[in-house]
Amino acid sequence: MKLEKVKGAVCALKDKVNLKLMALPAAGTIAALSSTVTAFAVDETTGGGYTFPTVTITNEMLTPLVQGVVDNISAILPVGLGIFAVFLGIRIIPGLLSRFAKI
């Protein structure tokens, strides 16, 4: 008798949870469909809506950007290569010394 009451309570709880799990996506879908925004609708009085301005990028506009990148690389590259050489030397030199010491 007690087991049937517990089983009935669990089934009732399961049904409530299933209803809530189904109601949430349905409510979200209804809200999304009912709140559609016509932001890009054509206004009949202006004759076809808005026109967006076009931007033309020329070589003269890109020259300072390219020059800045080249200057930064030319300043960082020698330092980076030096640091790389030091780390590579720290890694390779002990291995070479141990090889020649074993021979």
Residue pairs with C-beta under 8 A, 6 or more apart in sequence:
40 49
41 49
42 48
42 49
43 49
